[in-house]
Amino acid sequence: MTPDRATQDYIGASDAHSAHNYHPLPVVVATGDGAWLTDVDGRRYLDMLAGYSALNFGHGNRRLVDAARAQLERVTLTSRAFHHDRFADFCTQLAELCGKDMVLPMNTGAEAVETAVKTARKWGYRVKGVSDGRARIVVASDNFHGRTTTIVSFSTDPEARADFGPYTPGFDIVPYGDLDALRAAVTDETVAVLLEPIQGEAGVLVPPAGYLPGVRELTRERGVLFIADEIQSGLGRTGRTFACEHEGVVPDVYVLGKALGGGVVPVSAVVADRDVLGVFRPGEHGSTFGGNPLACAVGLEVIAMLRGGEYQRRATELGEHLHAELGVLAGTGKVTQVRGRGLWAGVDIDPSYGTGREISEKLMARGVLVKDTHGSTIRIAPPLVIGKEDLDWGLDQLRAVLGA
């Protein structure tokens, strides 16, 4: 599909004046409503990515927009130099949603992961008694926790890591899903195990049954924090509030982001009990915008929307339908594997039909937006508000692209 003039002009200006750290599909979004987007040329697209789960509640969700608009008329930022009247409610209600005592709010997911790393290290020195400068954190290969200097230091993705050294020490990498390797990596100097309950960027990889409970048991035995990065997997995406719930696991620390801001503002948080987050003292960590009034107002509405369970139920029901239909495609041989939980799927396309990028572009030409990762894999993660008819229409386009 050749872009229209308006799209070409926008893309040309972007290429000329912005750093090329992304390679977006050639679509220029102008408006959004629910699960649908409209570009600058008036074409409509079904959003089957939802901002990597940041838009779990859809574009322009009325409850979230109204909450933001009401707060915009009052106060948007105080910094943490002062109290504001939304902060206590946000922290209290998010802690209750997670079944924990305390919340440390930040802005982006990467900031929250950095905060979790700092929390684990400080906890290791103050509580566990690890010698200063010796704390280690075990992570999984093929992880994606962000792109800060510290985080790419324990990435195994060459694109994310190359040319950004020297790297931050203190991390041990083990294969994802391998409990024996994890057990061998934990030492007396290990302060935390940091994992995604489902690895999103790696292609929506679900670990083997029993892996997360095994991690939970091991970390308890060894006096190590279990940190669950639920930035993409949490807040309804998999059919539960948290993906860890599928295996009855409660980590020591939740790392949250993306959907916590409702697709309106960036909001993230680290949530844990007092014996973990209580290690911080004034001045040791912070953020000018972390926990700002606008963020708290939107976050409070997100929590209220999740509390009723409607979105979790939709993700479960529509997710079962999504995976059943993708399973049929897998039976044709055009799709080699499907993974995921709830309204979230990693779909491996037979390479003879094209790369993930080529499939994404063909779907875009038919009015469906997805994103590729790792060769011939595409990710499907529509807003949880998507209707079944729209979901089916999107799947029809995938069948058409594959000639199924």
Secondary structure, DSSP 8 states (H G I E B T S, - for coil): ----HHHHHHHHHHHHHS--S----S--EEEEEBTEEEETTS-EEEESSHHHHTTTT-BT-HHHHHHHHHHHTT-S---TTS--TTHHHHHHHHHHHHT-SEEEEESSHHHHHHHHHHHHHHHIIIII---TT--EEEEETT-----SHHHHTT---HHHHTT--S----EEEE-TT-HHHHHHH--TTEEEEEE-SSBTTTTSB---TTHHHHHHHHHHHHT-EEEEE-TTTTTTTTSSSSGGGGGT---SEEEE-GGGGTTTS--EEEEE-HHHHTT--TTSS--SSTT-HHHHHHHHHHHHHHHT-HHHHHHHHHHHHHHHHHHHHHHHTSEEEEEESSS-EEEEE-GGG--HHHHHHHHHHTTEE-EEETTTEEEE---TT--HHHHHHHHHHHHHHHT-
